Amino acid sequence: MKKGIHPDYGYVVFRDTSCGREFRIRSTCKSDQTTVWEDGKTYPLVNLDVSSASHPVYTGKERQVTAEGRIARFNKRFGSLAKK
């Protein structure tokens, strides 16, 4: 490997903000925030909106509440056009 052209590759803690789950992996991501991990060391912290811990495809949970609202709103606006 050439020296000086590759980004730093080290441990980073990723936090899923929707469920609070944290996991530590190696990455080149950089962050101004830090957190103390289970081993007592401080690592950079990157916040995520969705991860495998909260995504419906991986958890098997679907969000029907928002989908039903959208379908009802669609039928209310355009349902009469389909009947003609």
C-alpha positions in Angstrom: 0.0 0.0 0.0 1.2 3.5 -0.8 1.6 5.6 2.3 -0.4 8.9 2.7 -3.2 8.2 0.2 -5.5 6.0 2.3 -8.0 7.2 4.9 -7.7 6.2 8.5 -9.4 2.9 9.1 -10.3 2.3 12.7 -13.1 1.4 15.1 -16.3 3.5 15.1 -19.5 3.2 17.1 -22.7 3.5 15.1 -25.9 4.3 17.0 -29.4 3.7 15.5 -31.4 6.7 16.8 -34.8 5.1 16.2 -34.2 2.1 18.6 -31.0 3.1 20.5 -29.0 0.1 19.5 -25.2 0.6 19.2 -22.6 -1.5 17.4 -18.9 -1.1 16.9 -17.2 -1.9 13.6 -14.2 -0.7 11.7 -14.8 2.1 9.2 -13.3 5.2 7.6 -16.2 7.4 8.8 -15.2 10.5 10.8 -17.3 12.2 13.5 -17.0 15.1 15.9 -19.0 13.2 18.5 -17.4 10.5 20.7 -18.8 7.8 23.1 -17.3 5.4 25.6 -17.8 1.7 24.5 -18.2 -1.3 26.7 -14.4 -1.9 26.9 -13.9 1.6 28.5 -12.3 3.1 25.4 -13.5 6.2 23.6 -14.5 5.9 20.0 -16.0 8.2 17.3 -19.9 8.1 17.3 -21.9 8.2 14.1 -25.7 8.4 14.4 -27.9 6.5 11.9 -31.6 6.9 11.1 -32.1 3.2 10.2 -30.1 0.1 10.6 -30.8 -3.6 10.5 -32.0 -3.4 14.2 -34.9 -1.1 13.2 -35.6 -1.6 9.5 -38.9 -3.4 8.8 -37.3 -5.8 6.3 -34.9 -7.2 9.0 -37.3 -7.0 12.0 -40.4 -8.4 10.2 -42.5 -5.5 11.6 -44.5 -3.4 9.1 -45.8 0.0 9.8 -49.4 -0.3 8.9 -50.6 2.9 10.6 -48.9 5.3 8.1 -49.8 3.1 5.1 -53.5 2.9 6.1 -53.6 6.7 6.4 -52.1 7.2 3.0 -54.5 4.7 1.4 -57.5 6.3 3.0 -56.4 9.7 1.9 -55.9 8.5 -1.6 -59.3 6.8 -1.8 -60.9 10.0 -0.4 -59.4 12.1 -3.1 -59.5 9.8 -6.1 -62.0 7.1 -5.2 -64.9 8.8 -6.9 -63.0 8.9 -10.2 -62.6 5.1 -10.3 -66.4 4.5 -9.9 -67.3 6.4 -13.1 
